[in-house]
Amino acid sequence: MILAEGVERLCADIDVEPADVVTLVLSYFMKAVNMGEFTKDEFVGGMRAMGCDTAAKLKDKLPELRQMLSEEGECL
């Protein structure tokens, strides 16, 4: 499990505040059952779904994830 402290470290690695709305998109892609924590399967599956295999690639993906939030009519 990646618990709250691990999620905070992930956020620090990708330069995002844990309260940033983009973390909701991450949770969506990871199909997290519980907000603020991920099982190994949720994390790996979510990273795969986003096309990321490193924190650096996830950081590079953030603008695209933010765009999903701002597009009118976009439904995740």
PQR file with spaces between the fields and no chain letter, atoms N, CA, C, O and H, PARSE charges and radii, in Angstrom:
ATOM       1  N    MET     1       0.832   -1.194    0.000 -0.4000 1.5000
ATOM       2  CA   MET     1       0.000    0.000    0.000 -0.0000 2.0000
ATOM       3  C    MET     1       0.872    1.252    0.000  0.5500 1.7000
ATOM       4  O    MET     1       1.918    1.313    0.645 -0.5500 1.4000
ATOM       5  N    ILE     2       0.412    2.218   -0.728 -0.4000 1.5000
ATOM       6  CA   ILE     2       0.985    3.553   -0.638 -0.0000 2.0000
ATOM       7  C    ILE     2      -0.018    4.357    0.177  0.5500 1.7000
ATOM       8  O    ILE     2      -1.120    4.647   -0.289 -0.5500 1.4000
ATOM       9  H    ILE     2      -0.438    2.168   -1.252  0.4000 1.0000
ATOM      10  N    LEU     3       0.365    4.706    1.373 -0.4000 1.5000
ATOM      11  CA   LEU     3      -0.523    5.438    2.274 -0.0000 2.0000
ATOM      12  C    LEU     3      -0.283    6.937    2.139  0.5500 1.7000
ATOM      13  O    LEU     3       0.461    7.368    1.259 -0.5500 1.4000
ATOM      14  H    LEU     3       1.260    4.470    1.751  0.4000 1.0000
ATOM      15  N    ALA     4      -0.902    7.725    2.997 -0.4000 1.5000
ATOM      16  CA   ALA     4      -0.850    9.186    2.895 -0.0000 2.0000
ATOM      17  C    ALA     4       0.579    9.719    2.787  0.5500 1.7000
ATOM      18  O    ALA     4       0.849   10.596    1.965 -0.5500 1.4000
ATOM      19  H    ALA     4      -1.507    7.375    3.712  0.4000 1.0000
ATOM      20  N    GLU     5       1.489    9.204    3.599 -0.4000 1.5000
ATOM      21  CA   GLU     5       2.881    9.684    3.535 -0.0000 2.0000
ATOM      22  C    GLU     5       3.510    9.377    2.189  0.5500 1.7000
ATOM      23  O    GLU     5       4.256   10.196    1.652 -0.5500 1.4000
ATOM      24  H    GLU     5       1.271    8.492    4.266  0.4000 1.0000
ATOM      25  N    GLY     6       3.219    8.211    1.639 -0.4000 1.5000
ATOM      26  CA   GLY     6       3.745    7.850    0.328 -0.0000 2.0000
ATOM      27  C    GLY     6       3.165    8.710   -0.779  0.5500 1.7000
ATOM      28  O    GLY     6       3.871    9.079   -1.718 -0.5500 1.4000
ATOM      29  H    GLY     6       2.613    7.546    2.075  0.4000 1.0000
ATOM      30  N    VAL     7       1.895    9.029   -0.675 -0.4000 1.5000
ATOM      31  CA   VAL     7       1.261    9.908   -1.653 -0.0000 2.0000
ATOM      32  C    VAL     7       1.870   11.305   -1.561  0.5500 1.7000
ATOM      33  O    VAL     7       2.085   11.958   -2.582 -0.5500 1.4000
ATOM      34  H    VAL     7       1.322    8.730    0.087  0.4000 1.0000
ATOM      35  N    GLU     8       2.146   11.762   -0.351 -0.4000 1.5000
ATOM      36  CA   GLU     8       2.804   13.055   -0.172 -0.0000 2.0000
ATOM      37  C    GLU     8       4.185   13.058   -0.820  0.5500 1.7000
ATOM      38  O    GLU     8       4.577   14.043   -1.447 -0.5500 1.4000
ATOM      39  H    GLU     8       1.971   11.232    0.479  0.4000 1.0000
ATOM      40  N    ARG     9       4.923   11.958   -0.672 -0.4000 1.5000
ATOM      41  CA   ARG     9       6.246   11.870   -1.310 -0.0000 2.0000
ATOM      42  C    ARG     9       6.114   11.858   -2.827  0.5500 1.7000
ATOM      43  O    ARG     9       6.904   12.494   -3.526 -0.5500 1.4000
ATOM      44  H    ARG     9       4.605   11.158   -0.164  0.4000 1.0000
ATOM      45  N    LEU    10       5.110   11.129   -3.344 -0.4000 1.5000
ATOM      46  CA   LEU    10       4.873   11.129   -4.792 -0.0000 2.0000
ATOM      47  C    LEU    10       4.573   12.544   -5.264  0.5500 1.7000
ATOM      48  O    LEU    10       5.117   12.997   -6.270 -0.5500 1.4000
ATOM      49  H    LEU    10       4.469   10.613   -2.776  0.4000 1.0000
ATOM      50  N    CYS    11       3.712   13.234   -4.540 -0.4000 1.5000
ATOM      51  CA   CYS    11       3.389   14.612   -4.907 -0.0000 2.0000
ATOM      52  C    CYS    11       4.637   15.494   -4.892  0.5500 1.7000
ATOM      53  O    CYS    11       4.816   16.327   -5.780 -0.5500 1.4000
ATOM      54  H    CYS    11       3.269   12.865   -3.723  0.4000 1.0000
ATOM      55  N    ALA    12       5.486   15.321   -3.905 -0.4000 1.5000
ATOM      56  CA   ALA    12       6.735   16.089   -3.846 -0.0000 2.0000
ATOM      57  C    ALA    12       7.619   15.749   -5.046  0.5500 1.7000
ATOM      58  O    ALA    12       8.245   16.637   -5.624 -0.5500 1.4000
ATOM      59  H    ALA    12       5.340   14.644   -3.183  0.4000 1.0000
ATOM      60  N    ASP    13       7.673   14.483   -5.420 -0.4000 1.5000
ATOM      61  CA   ASP    13       8.494   14.057   -6.560 -0.0000 2.0000
ATOM      62  C    ASP    13       8.033   14.668   -7.877  0.5500 1.7000
ATOM      63  O    ASP    13       8.841   14.905   -8.775 -0.5500 1.4000
ATOM      64  H    ASP    13       7.164   13.762   -4.950  0.4000 1.0000
ATOM      65  N    ILE    14       6.722   14.923   -7.988 -0.4000 1.5000
ATOM      66  CA   ILE    14       6.194   15.476   -9.235 -0.0000 2.0000
ATOM      67  C    ILE    14       5.839   16.959   -9.091  0.5500 1.7000
ATOM      68  O    ILE    14       5.194   17.539   -9.963 -0.5500 1.4000
ATOM      69  H    ILE    14       6.066   14.730   -7.258  0.4000 1.0000
ATOM      70  N    ASP    15       6.271   17.566   -7.972 -0.4000 1.5000
ATOM      71  CA   ASP    15       6.082   19.002   -7.709 -0.0000 2.0000
ATOM      72  C    ASP    15       4.617   19.428   -7.727  0.5500 1.7000
ATOM      73  O    ASP    15       4.252   20.417   -8.364 -0.5500 1.4000
ATOM      74  H    ASP    15       6.795   17.094   -7.263  0.4000 1.0000
ATOM      75  N    VAL    16       3.787   18.668   -7.019 -0.4000 1.5000
ATOM      76  CA   VAL    16       2.360   18.974   -6.896 -0.0000 2.0000
ATOM      77  C    VAL    16       2.006   18.960   -5.414  0.5500 1.7000
ATOM      78  O    VAL    16       2.452   18.090   -4.666 -0.5500 1.4000
ATOM      79  H    VAL    16       4.084   17.866   -6.502  0.4000 1.0000
ATOM      80  N    GLU    17       1.210   19.923   -5.005 -0.4000 1.5000
ATOM      81  CA   GLU    17       0.706   19.922   -3.633 -0.0000 2.0000
ATOM      82  C    GLU    17      -0.331   18.804   -3.501  0.5500 1.7000
ATOM      83  O    GLU    17      -1.136   18.612   -4.412 -0.5500 1.4000
ATOM      84  H    GLU    17       0.848   20.630   -5.613  0.4000 1.0000
ATOM      85  N    PRO    18      -0.330   18.068   -2.396 -0.5600 1.5000
ATOM      86  CA   PRO    18      -1.311   16.990   -2.223  0.2800 2.0000
ATOM      87  C    PRO    18      -2.764   17.456   -2.365  0.5500 1.7000
ATOM      88  O    PRO    18      -3.623   16.669   -2.765 -0.5500 1.4000
ATOM      89  N    ALA    19      -3.049   18.716   -2.044 -0.4000 1.5000
ATOM      90  CA   ALA    19      -4.416   19.229   -2.150 -0.0000 2.0000
ATOM      91  C    ALA    19      -4.762   19.726   -3.554  0.5500 1.7000
ATOM      92  O    ALA    19      -5.896   20.134   -3.801 -0.5500 1.4000
ATOM      93  H    ALA    19      -2.351   19.354   -1.719  0.4000 1.0000
ATOM      94  N    ASP    20      -3.796   19.696   -4.473 -0.4000 1.5000
ATOM      95  CA   ASP    20      -4.039   20.134   -5.846 -0.0000 2.0000
ATOM      96  C    ASP    20      -5.099   19.243   -6.486  0.5500 1.7000
ATOM      97  O    ASP    20      -5.082   18.026   -6.302 -0.5500 1.4000
ATOM      98  H    ASP    20      -2.875   19.364   -4.272  0.4000 1.0000
ATOM      99  N    VAL    21      -6.001   19.832   -7.221 -0.4000 1.5000
ATOM     100  CA   VAL    21      -7.104   19.092   -7.832 -0.0000 2.0000
ATOM     101  C    VAL    21      -6.613   18.016   -8.802  0.5500 1.7000
ATOM     102  O    VAL    21      -7.328   17.044   -9.047 -0.5500 1.4000
ATOM     103  H    VAL    21      -6.014   20.820   -7.370  0.4000 1.0000
ATOM     104  N    VAL    22      -5.429   18.167   -9.350 -0.4000 1.5000
ATOM     105  CA   VAL    22      -4.913   17.159  -10.280 -0.0000 2.0000
ATOM     106  C    VAL    22      -4.708   15.809   -9.588  0.5500 1.7000
ATOM     107  O    VAL    22      -4.673   14.771  -10.249 -0.5500 1.4000
ATOM     108  H    VAL    22      -4.849   18.957   -9.151  0.4000 1.0000
ATOM     109  N    THR    23      -4.574   15.821   -8.269 -0.4000 1.5000
ATOM     110  CA   THR    23      -4.447   14.544   -7.561 -0.0000 2.0000
ATOM     111  C    THR    23      -5.729   13.725   -7.662  0.5500 1.7000
ATOM     112  O    THR    23      -5.692   12.499   -7.558 -0.5500 1.4000
ATOM     113  H    THR    23      -4.603   16.664   -7.731  0.4000 1.0000
ATOM     114  N    LEU    24      -6.855   14.392   -7.861 -0.4000 1.5000
ATOM     115  CA   LEU    24      -8.105   13.668   -8.095 -0.0000 2.0000
ATOM     116  C    LEU    24      -8.069   12.912   -9.415  0.5500 1.7000
ATOM     117  O    LEU    24      -8.592   11.803   -9.522 -0.5500 1.4000
ATOM     118  H    LEU    24      -6.885   15.388   -7.945  0.4000 1.0000
ATOM     119  N    VAL    25      -7.450   13.520  -10.414 -0.4000 1.5000
ATOM     120  CA   VAL    25      -7.316   12.854  -11.710 -0.0000 2.0000
ATOM     121  C    VAL    25      -6.399   11.641  -11.567  0.5500 1.7000
ATOM     122  O    VAL    25      -6.658   10.585  -12.143 -0.5500 1.4000
ATOM     123  H    VAL    25      -7.025   14.421  -10.327  0.4000 1.0000
ATOM     124  N    LEU    26      -5.329   11.803  -10.797 -0.4000 1.5000
ATOM     125  CA   LEU    26      -4.444   10.658  -10.552 -0.0000 2.0000
ATOM     126  C    LEU    26      -5.217    9.530   -9.891  0.5500 1.7000
ATOM     127  O    LEU    26      -5.101    8.371  -10.289 -0.5500 1.4000
ATOM     128  H    LEU    26      -5.118   12.661  -10.329  0.4000 1.0000
ATOM     129  N    SER    27      -6.005    9.872   -8.882 -0.4000 1.5000
ATOM     130  CA   SER    27      -6.804    8.856   -8.196 -0.0000 2.0000
ATOM     131  C    SER    27      -7.797    8.199   -9.142  0.5500 1.7000
ATOM     132  O    SER    27      -8.050    6.998   -9.051 -0.5500 1.4000
ATOM     133  H    SER    27      -6.099   10.814   -8.559  0.4000 1.0000
ATOM     134  N    TYR    28      -8.357    8.990  -10.051 -0.4000 1.5000
ATOM     135  CA   TYR    28      -9.286    8.443  -11.038 -0.0000 2.0000
ATOM     136  C    TYR    28      -8.585    7.401  -11.907  0.5500 1.7000
ATOM     137  O    TYR    28      -9.084    6.287  -12.066 -0.5500 1.4000
ATOM     138  H    TYR    28      -8.152    9.965  -10.125  0.4000 1.0000
ATOM     139  N    PHE    29      -7.426    7.762  -12.472 -0.4000 1.5000
ATOM     140  CA   PHE    29      -6.718    6.831  -13.343 -0.0000 2.0000
ATOM     141  C    PHE    29      -6.234    5.598  -12.593  0.5500 1.7000
ATOM     142  O    PHE    29      -6.118    4.515  -13.168 -0.5500 1.4000
ATOM     143  H    PHE    29      -7.021    8.667  -12.343  0.4000 1.0000
ATOM     144  N    MET    30      -5.957    5.767  -11.321 -0.4000 1.5000
ATOM     145  CA   MET    30      -5.497    4.633  -10.519 -0.0000 2.0000
ATOM     146  C    MET    30      -6.667    3.808   -9.969  0.5500 1.7000
ATOM     147  O    MET    30      -6.478    2.764   -9.344 -0.5500 1.4000
ATOM     148  H    MET    30      -6.052    6.646  -10.854  0.4000 1.0000
ATOM     149  N    LYS    31      -7.875    4.309  -10.223 -0.4000 1.5000
ATOM     150  CA   LYS    31      -9.078    3.619   -9.750 -0.0000 2.0000
ATOM     151  C    LYS    31      -8.980    3.327   -8.250  0.5500 1.7000
ATOM     152  O    LYS    31      -9.307    2.240   -7.772 -0.5500 1.4000
ATOM     153  H    LYS    31      -8.029    5.156  -10.731  0.4000 1.0000
ATOM     154  N    ALA    32      -8.515    4.348   -7.541 -0.4000 1.5000
ATOM     155  CA   ALA    32      -8.307    4.216   -6.098 -0.0000 2.0000
ATOM     156  C    ALA    32      -9.638    4.019   -5.377  0.5500 1.7000
ATOM     157  O    ALA    32     -10.574    4.799   -5.555 -0.5500 1.4000
ATOM     158  H    ALA    32      -8.250    5.230   -7.929  0.4000 1.0000
ATOM     159  N    VAL    33      -9.708    2.997   -4.584 -0.4000 1.5000
ATOM     160  CA   VAL    33     -10.898    2.748   -3.774 -0.0000 2.0000
ATOM     161  C    VAL    33     -10.967    3.759   -2.637  0.5500 1.7000
ATOM     162  O    VAL    33     -12.047    4.236   -2.289 -0.5500 1.4000
ATOM     163  H    VAL    33      -8.948    2.364   -4.439  0.4000 1.0000
ATOM     164  N    ASN    34      -9.813    4.085   -2.061 -0.4000 1.5000
ATOM     165  CA   ASN    34      -9.731    5.040   -0.947 -0.0000 2.0000
ATOM     166  C    ASN    34      -8.890    6.236   -1.355  0.5500 1.7000
ATOM     167  O    ASN    34      -7.759    6.082   -1.818 -0.5500 1.4000
ATOM     168  H    ASN    34      -8.936    3.698   -2.344  0.4000 1.0000
ATOM     169  N    MET    35      -9.443    7.425   -1.181 -0.4000 1.5000
ATOM     170  CA   MET    35      -8.722    8.651   -1.511 -0.0000 2.0000
ATOM     171  C    MET    35      -7.489    8.774   -0.622  0.5500 1.7000
ATOM     172  O    MET    35      -7.550    8.546    0.586 -0.5500 1.4000
ATOM     173  H    MET    35     -10.361    7.550   -0.805  0.4000 1.0000
ATOM     174  N    GLY    36      -6.373    9.138   -1.241 -0.4000 1.5000
ATOM     175  CA   GLY    36      -5.155    9.372   -0.482 -0.0000 2.0000
ATOM     176  C    GLY    36      -4.318    8.143   -0.232  0.5500 1.7000
ATOM     177  O    GLY    36      -3.331    8.202    0.500 -0.5500 1.4000
ATOM     178  H    GLY    36      -6.324    9.323   -2.222  0.4000 1.0000
ATOM     179  N    GLU    37      -4.702    7.010   -0.839 -0.4000 1.5000
ATOM     180  CA   GLU    37      -3.876    5.806   -0.734 -0.0000 2.0000
ATOM     181  C    GLU    37      -4.128    4.929   -1.951  0.5500 1.7000
ATOM     182  O    GLU    37      -5.209    4.931   -2.538 -0.5500 1.4000
ATOM     183  H    GLU    37      -5.505    6.962   -1.434  0.4000 1.0000
ATOM     184  N    PHE    38      -3.096    4.183   -2.306 -0.4000 1.5000
ATOM     185  CA   PHE    38      -3.177    3.311   -3.475 -0.0000 2.0000
ATOM     186  C    PHE    38      -2.623    1.939   -3.129  0.5500 1.7000
ATOM     187  O    PHE    38      -1.611    1.824   -2.438 -0.5500 1.4000
ATOM     188  H    PHE    38      -2.217    4.182   -1.829  0.4000 1.0000
ATOM     189  N    THR    39      -3.286    0.909   -3.610 -0.4000 1.5000
ATOM     190  CA   THR    39      -2.694   -0.418   -3.533 -0.0000 2.0000
ATOM     191  C    THR    39      -1.640   -0.491   -4.634  0.5500 1.7000
ATOM     192  O    THR    39      -1.599    0.364   -5.519 -0.5500 1.4000
ATOM     193  H    THR    39      -4.108    1.003   -4.171  0.4000 1.0000
ATOM     194  N    LYS    40      -0.807   -1.493   -4.579 -0.4000 1.5000
ATOM     195  CA   LYS    40       0.205   -1.667   -5.622 -0.0000 2.0000
ATOM     196  C    LYS    40      -0.471   -1.833   -6.981  0.5500 1.7000
ATOM     197  O    LYS    40      -0.038   -1.241   -7.970 -0.5500 1.4000
ATOM     198  H    LYS    40      -0.841   -2.188   -3.860  0.4000 1.0000
ATOM     199  N    ASP    41      -1.536   -2.644   -7.029 -0.4000 1.5000
ATOM     200  CA   ASP    41      -2.237   -2.864   -8.301 -0.0000 2.0000
ATOM     201  C    ASP    41      -2.864   -1.583   -8.826  0.5500 1.7000
ATOM     202  O    ASP    41      -2.813   -1.317  -10.027 -0.5500 1.4000
ATOM     203  H    ASP    41      -1.887   -3.126   -6.226  0.4000 1.0000
ATOM     204  N    GLU    42      -3.458   -0.783   -7.938 -0.4000 1.5000
ATOM     205  CA   GLU    42      -4.043    0.486   -8.362 -0.0000 2.0000
ATOM     206  C    GLU    42      -2.972    1.410   -8.919  0.5500 1.7000
ATOM     207  O    GLU    42      -3.154    2.027   -9.968 -0.5500 1.4000
ATOM     208  H    GLU    42      -3.499   -1.000   -6.963  0.4000 1.0000
ATOM     209  N    PHE    43      -1.859    1.499   -8.212 -0.4000 1.5000
ATOM     210  CA   PHE    43      -0.785    2.395   -8.635 -0.0000 2.0000
ATOM     211  C    PHE    43      -0.199    1.958   -9.977  0.5500 1.7000
ATOM     212  O    PHE    43      -0.069    2.766  -10.897 -0.5500 1.4000
ATOM     213  H    PHE    43      -1.710    0.997   -7.360  0.4000 1.0000
ATOM     214  N    VAL    44       0.150    0.693  -10.082 -0.4000 1.5000
ATOM     215  CA   VAL    44       0.766    0.192  -11.319 -0.0000 2.0000
ATOM     216  C    VAL    44      -0.214    0.308  -12.486  0.5500 1.7000
ATOM     217  O    VAL    44       0.160    0.723  -13.583 -0.5500 1.4000
ATOM     218  H    VAL    44       0.045    0.037   -9.335  0.4000 1.0000
ATOM     219  N    GLY    45      -1.469   -0.062  -12.240 -0.4000 1.5000
ATOM     220  CA   GLY    45      -2.476    0.031  -13.296 -0.0000 2.0000
ATOM     221  C    GLY    45      -2.723    1.461  -13.734  0.5500 1.7000
ATOM     222  O    GLY    45      -2.887    1.728  -14.925 -0.5500 1.4000
ATOM     223  H    GLY    45      -1.773   -0.400  -11.350  0.4000 1.0000
ATOM     224  N    GLY    46      -2.750    2.376  -12.788 -0.4000 1.5000
ATOM     225  CA   GLY    46      -2.960    3.777  -13.112 -0.0000 2.0000
ATOM     226  C    GLY    46      -1.800    4.373  -13.883  0.5500 1.7000
ATOM     227  O    GLY    46      -1.993    5.104  -14.854 -0.5500 1.4000
ATOM     228  H    GLY    46      -2.617    2.159  -11.821  0.4000 1.0000
ATOM     229  N    MET    47      -0.603    4.058  -13.445 -0.4000 1.5000
ATOM     230  CA   MET    47       0.577    4.548  -14.170 -0.0000 2.0000
ATOM     231  C    MET    47       0.580    4.007  -15.595  0.5500 1.7000
ATOM     232  O    MET    47       0.884    4.732  -16.542 -0.5500 1.4000
ATOM     233  H    MET    47      -0.446    3.464  -12.656  0.4000 1.0000
ATOM     234  N    ARG    48       0.248    2.751  -15.738 -0.4000 1.5000
ATOM     235  CA   ARG    48       0.184    2.138  -17.070 -0.0000 2.0000
ATOM     236  C    ARG    48      -0.890    2.824  -17.918  0.5500 1.7000
ATOM     237  O    ARG    48      -0.661    3.117  -19.091 -0.5500 1.4000
ATOM     238  H    ARG    48       0.001    2.161  -14.968  0.4000 1.0000
ATOM     239  N    ALA    49      -2.054    3.077  -17.329 -0.4000 1.5000
ATOM     240  CA   ALA    49      -3.152    3.718  -18.056 -0.0000 2.0000
ATOM     241  C    ALA    49      -2.774    5.126  -18.531  0.5500 1.7000
ATOM     242  O    ALA    49      -3.245    5.590  -19.570 -0.5500 1.4000
ATOM     243  H    ALA    49      -2.240    2.839  -16.376  0.4000 1.0000
ATOM     244  N    MET    50      -1.918    5.793  -17.754 -0.4000 1.5000
ATOM     245  CA   MET    50      -1.474    7.135  -18.136 -0.0000 2.0000
ATOM     246  C    MET    50      -0.240    7.097  -19.031  0.5500 1.7000
ATOM     247  O    MET    50       0.218    8.140  -19.496 -0.5500 1.4000
ATOM     248  H    MET    50      -1.536    5.417  -16.910  0.4000 1.0000
ATOM     249  N    GLY    51       0.297    5.913  -19.274 -0.4000 1.5000
ATOM     250  CA   GLY    51       1.479    5.790  -20.120 -0.0000 2.0000
ATOM     251  C    GLY    51       2.753    6.227  -19.431  0.5500 1.7000
ATOM     252  O    GLY    51       3.680    6.711  -20.079 -0.5500 1.4000
ATOM     253  H    GLY    51      -0.076    5.066  -18.896  0.4000 1.0000
ATOM     254  N    CYS    52       2.805    6.058  -18.116 -0.4000 1.5000
ATOM     255  CA   CYS    52       3.955    6.503  -17.331 -0.0000 2.0000
ATOM     256  C    CYS    52       4.583    5.323  -16.599  0.5500 1.7000
ATOM     257  O    CYS    52       3.886    4.461  -16.063 -0.5500 1.4000
ATOM     258  H    CYS    52       2.052    5.665  -17.589  0.4000 1.0000
ATOM     259  N    ASP    53       5.906    5.302  -16.589 -0.4000 1.5000
ATOM     260  CA   ASP    53       6.594    4.276  -15.808 -0.0000 2.0000
ATOM     261  C    ASP    53       7.634    4.872  -14.864  0.5500 1.7000
ATOM     262  O    ASP    53       8.388    4.147  -14.215 -0.5500 1.4000
ATOM     263  H    ASP    53       6.473    6.001  -17.025  0.4000 1.0000
ATOM     264  N    THR    54       7.665    6.186  -14.795 -0.4000 1.5000
ATOM     265  CA   THR    54       8.547    6.877  -13.855 -0.0000 2.0000
ATOM     266  C    THR    54       7.840    8.131  -13.338  0.5500 1.7000
ATOM     267  O    THR    54       6.882    8.613  -13.942 -0.5500 1.4000
ATOM     268  H    THR    54       7.052    6.775  -15.322  0.4000 1.0000
ATOM     269  N    ALA    55       8.326    8.645  -12.220 -0.4000 1.5000
ATOM     270  CA   ALA    55       7.778    9.889  -11.682 -0.0000 2.0000
ATOM     271  C    ALA    55       8.019   11.041  -12.653  0.5500 1.7000
ATOM     272  O    ALA    55       7.178   11.932  -12.777 -0.5500 1.4000
ATOM     273  H    ALA    55       9.104    8.253  -11.730  0.4000 1.0000
ATOM     274  N    ALA    56       9.155   11.031  -13.341 -0.4000 1.5000
ATOM     275  CA   ALA    56       9.459   12.089  -14.306 -0.0000 2.0000
ATOM     276  C    ALA    56       8.438   12.104  -15.443  0.5500 1.7000
ATOM     277  O    ALA    56       8.005   13.172  -15.874 -0.5500 1.4000
ATOM     278  H    ALA    56       9.838   10.307  -13.240  0.4000 1.0000
ATOM     279  N    LYS    57       8.057   10.932  -15.925 -0.4000 1.5000
ATOM     280  CA   LYS    57       7.051   10.867  -16.991 -0.0000 2.0000
ATOM     281  C    LYS    57       5.687   11.307  -16.478  0.5500 1.7000
ATOM     282  O    LYS    57       4.922   11.945  -17.202 -0.5500 1.4000
ATOM     283  H    LYS    57       8.409   10.064  -15.575  0.4000 1.0000
ATOM     284  N    LEU    58       5.386   10.967  -15.238 -0.4000 1.5000
ATOM     285  CA   LEU    58       4.128   11.408  -14.645 -0.0000 2.0000
ATOM     286  C    LEU    58       4.115   12.930  -14.517  0.5500 1.7000
ATOM     287  O    LEU    58       3.101   13.569  -14.797 -0.5500 1.4000
ATOM     288  H    LEU    58       6.008   10.448  -14.651  0.4000 1.0000
ATOM     289  N    LYS    59       5.224   13.504  -14.098 -0.4000 1.5000
ATOM     290  CA   LYS    59       5.332   14.960  -13.991 -0.0000 2.0000
ATOM     291  C    LYS    59       5.119   15.613  -15.350  0.5500 1.7000
ATOM     292  O    LYS    59       4.445   16.639  -15.451 -0.5500 1.4000
ATOM     293  H    LYS    59       6.048   12.985  -13.870  0.4000 1.0000
ATOM     294  N    ASP    60       5.695   15.017  -16.401 -0.4000 1.5000
ATOM     295  CA   ASP    60       5.516   15.543  -17.757 -0.0000 2.0000
ATOM     296  C    ASP    60       4.067   15.426  -18.230  0.5500 1.7000
ATOM     297  O    ASP    60       3.631   16.193  -19.089 -0.5500 1.4000
ATOM     298  H    ASP    60       6.242   14.184  -16.319  0.4000 1.0000
ATOM     299  N    LYS    61       3.333   14.487  -17.685 -0.4000 1.5000
ATOM     300  CA   LYS    61       1.938   14.226  -18.069 -0.0000 2.0000
ATOM     301  C    LYS    61       0.965   15.195  -17.395  0.5500 1.7000
ATOM     302  O    LYS    61      -0.177   15.321  -17.837 -0.5500 1.4000
ATOM     303  H    LYS    61       3.687   13.864  -16.987  0.4000 1.0000
ATOM     304  N    LEU    62       1.392   15.876  -16.341 -0.4000 1.5000
ATOM     305  CA   LEU    62       0.497   16.732  -15.569 -0.0000 2.0000
ATOM     306  C    LEU    62      -0.239   17.788  -16.398  0.5500 1.7000
ATOM     307  O    LEU    62      -1.435   17.983  -16.183 -0.5500 1.4000
ATOM     308  H    LEU    62       2.319   15.774  -15.982  0.4000 1.0000
ATOM     309  N    PRO    63       0.421   18.478  -17.334 -0.5600 1.5000
ATOM     310  CA   PRO    63      -0.331   19.464  -18.129  0.2800 2.0000
ATOM     311  C    PRO    63      -1.503   18.825  -18.892  0.5500 1.7000
ATOM     312  O    PRO    63      -2.575   19.421  -18.999 -0.5500 1.4000
ATOM     313  N    GLU    64      -1.298   17.642  -19.406 -0.4000 1.5000
ATOM     314  CA   GLU    64      -2.371   16.939  -20.112 -0.0000 2.0000
ATOM     315  C    GLU    64      -3.510   16.586  -19.151  0.5500 1.7000
ATOM     316  O    GLU    64      -4.683   16.718  -19.500 -0.5500 1.4000
ATOM     317  H    GLU    64      -0.427   17.158  -19.318  0.4000 1.0000
ATOM     318  N    LEU    65      -3.163   16.141  -17.952 -0.4000 1.5000
ATOM     319  CA   LEU    65      -4.182   15.811  -16.956 -0.0000 2.0000
ATOM     320  C    LEU    65      -4.939   17.061  -16.519  0.5500 1.7000
ATOM     321  O    LEU    65      -6.152   17.015  -16.316 -0.5500 1.4000
ATOM     322  H    LEU    65      -2.210   16.033  -17.669  0.4000 1.0000
ATOM     323  N    ARG    66      -4.229   18.169  -16.376 -0.4000 1.5000
ATOM     324  CA   ARG    66      -4.886   19.426  -16.019 -0.0000 2.0000
ATOM     325  C    ARG    66      -5.818   19.880  -17.141  0.5500 1.7000
ATOM     326  O    ARG    66      -6.897   20.413  -16.884 -0.5500 1.4000
ATOM     327  H    ARG    66      -3.244   18.205  -16.542  0.4000 1.0000
ATOM     328  N    GLN    67      -5.396   19.667  -18.373 -0.4000 1.5000
ATOM     329  CA   GLN    67      -6.224   20.042  -19.524 -0.0000 2.0000
ATOM     330  C    GLN    67      -7.543   19.269  -19.505  0.5500 1.7000
ATOM     331  O    GLN    67      -8.590   19.816  -19.853 -0.5500 1.4000
ATOM     332  H    GLN    67      -4.519   19.234  -18.582  0.4000 1.0000
ATOM     333  N    MET    68      -7.491   18.007  -19.102 -0.4000 1.5000
ATOM     334  CA   MET    68      -8.712   17.201  -19.009 -0.0000 2.0000
ATOM     335  C    MET    68      -9.709   17.842  -18.052  0.5500 1.7000
ATOM     336  O    MET    68     -10.918   17.770  -18.268 -0.5500 1.4000
ATOM     337  H    MET    68      -6.641   17.563  -18.820  0.4000 1.0000
ATOM     338  N    LEU    69      -9.199   18.468  -16.994 -0.4000 1.5000
ATOM     339  CA   LEU    69     -10.076   19.104  -16.018 -0.0000 2.0000
ATOM     340  C    LEU    69     -10.708   20.389  -16.562  0.5500 1.7000
ATOM     341  O    LEU    69     -11.824   20.747  -16.183 -0.5500 1.4000
ATOM     342  H    LEU    69      -8.216   18.526  -16.818  0.4000 1.0000
ATOM     343  N    SER    70     -10.002   21.066  -17.433 -0.4000 1.5000
ATOM     344  CA   SER    70     -10.468   22.375  -17.886 -0.0000 2.0000
ATOM     345  C    SER    70     -11.296   22.341  -19.165  0.5500 1.7000
ATOM     346  O    SER    70     -11.963   23.321  -19.496 -0.5500 1.4000
ATOM     347  H    SER    70      -9.096   20.776  -17.741  0.4000 1.0000
ATOM     348  N    GLU    71     -11.261   21.226  -19.887 -0.4000 1.5000
ATOM     349  CA   GLU    71     -12.009   21.164  -21.142 -0.0000 2.0000
ATOM     350  C    GLU    71     -13.507   21.068  -20.863  0.5500 1.7000
ATOM     351  O    GLU    71     -13.975   20.196  -20.131 -0.5500 1.4000
ATOM     352  H    GLU    71     -10.720   20.429  -19.619  0.4000 1.0000
ATOM     353  N    GLU    72     -14.226   21.981  -21.465 -0.4000 1.5000
ATOM     354  CA   GLU    72     -15.667   22.001  -21.286 -0.0000 2.0000
ATOM     355  C    GLU    72     -16.288   20.742  -21.862  0.5500 1.7000
ATOM     356  O    GLU    72     -16.014   20.374  -23.004 -0.5500 1.4000
ATOM     357  H    GLU    72     -13.845   22.689  -22.060  0.4000 1.0000
ATOM     358  N    GLY    73     -17.105   20.095  -21.088 -0.4000 1.5000
ATOM     359  CA   GLY    73     -17.782   18.898  -21.554 -0.0000 2.0000
ATOM     360  C    GLY    73     -16.943   17.639  -21.459  0.5500 1.7000
ATOM     361  O    GLY    73     -17.426   16.549  -21.767 -0.5500 1.4000
ATOM     362  H    GLY    73     -17.327   20.394  -20.160  0.4000 1.0000
ATOM     363  N    GLU    74     -15.708   17.770  -21.041 -0.4000 1.5000
ATOM     364  CA   GLU    74     -14.838   16.595  -20.916 -0.0000 2.0000
ATOM     365  C    GLU    74     -15.318   15.734  -19.762  0.5500 1.7000
ATOM     366  O    GLU    74     -15.557   16.226  -18.659 -0.5500 1.4000
ATOM     367  H    GLU    74     -15.316   18.655  -20.790  0.4000 1.0000
ATOM     368  N    CYS    75     -15.452   14.489  -20.022 -0.4000 1.5000
ATOM     369  CA   CYS    75     -15.880   13.570  -18.976 -0.0000 2.0000
ATOM     370  C    CYS    75     -14.831   12.484  -18.851  0.5500 1.7000
ATOM     371  O    CYS    75     -14.520   11.796  -19.823 -0.5500 1.4000
ATOM     372  H    CYS    75     -15.258   14.090  -20.918  0.4000 1.0000
ATOM     373  N    LEU    76     -14.290   12.331  -17.663 -0.4000 1.5000
ATOM     374  CA   LEU    76     -13.258   11.318  -17.448 -0.0000 2.0000
ATOM     375  C    LEU    76     -13.832    9.965  -17.497  0.5500 1.7000
ATOM     376  O    LEU    76     -13.110    8.982  -17.336 -0.5500 1.4000
ATOM     377  H    LEU    76     -14.543   12.890  -16.873  0.4000 1.0000
